Amino acid sequence: MLDEERSVNDLRRYFAPGRESLTGSQFETLGADRAALNRDVVTAEDLVAVQLLNVRVPPAVALELLQGDLGQQISDELRKLPLSVELSEEAARPYIEDCGPASRAWQMLRECHGVNKAIAGKLLARKRPKLLPVYDNVVACALHGRRGFWLWLHEQLRAENLLLTERLRKLRDDSCIPAHVSDIRVLDIVIWMRHKGDHRRRGCPGLPRNGPSL
């Protein structure tokens, strides 16, 4: 899939300038200057950013994140997550393991009423876009479900001397999309663009198992 011209075109279309772009193209960059000053704090702009990916943090949870104990607890875990470490690096593993800070933050969010896996994951991906992948129902369906997705993807990115990682970087270069788009975001967008049109909420078979692989 990553070698097909369609994937290059999908990425270009996703980040097309002006009104032609999809709202998710601004997920990482919305309020970027202020985001750099609030790297460990969930802000109102973060809550808007996840809406660009078609999810919404419930109002009561949003208030807790902005001015309650939940926000402080999430900040405590975010401080333990470096900005520079990418999911493809061996150093990423302790941060994403079951007892790691990313998993603890994810679990805190999941325990909130109305916060599903996609919401929790996208909010954390907004705060650490190189380390934590966007993973929603469309991508999960396309990949036929993956338990422990963070660790699974970490292993895939590192396999065969970083073969998948290098292919994602080449795809980013070939499509001429912004350099700030992380490797794992490239993968997310390619899979999402490929499957979103065919995805059904129930009984969806995902991408054909005998069709194109990554």
Salt bridges, closest charged atoms under 4 A:
ASP3 OD2 - ARG167 NH2 3.12
GLU4 OE1 - ARG194 NH1 3.05
ASP10 OD2 - ARG6 NE 3.78
ASP10 OD1 - ARG13 NH2 3.24
GLU28 OE2 - ARG185 NE 2.79
ASP40 OD1 - ARG39 NE 3.60
ASP40 OD1 - ARG128 NH2 2.55
GLU45 OE2 - ARG34 NH2 2.45
ASP46 OD1 - ARG126 NE 2.65
ASP46 OD2 - LYS127 NZ 2.86
ASP76 OD1 - ARG79 NH1 2.86
GLU77 OE1 - LYS80 NZ 3.59
GLU77 OE1 - ARG104 NH2 3.04
GLU86 OE1 - ARG169 NH2 3.45
GLU90 OE1 - ARG158 NE 3.19
GLU97 OE2 - ARG93 NE 3.31
ASP136 OD2 - LYS122 NZ 3.55
GLU155 OE2 - ARG93 NH1 3.55
GLU166 OE2 - ARG169 NH1 3.57
ASP174 OD2 - LYS170 NZ 2.68
ASP183 OD2 - ARG169 NE 2.93
ASP183 OD1 - ARG172 NH1 2.88
ASP188 OD2 - ARG185 NH1 2.47
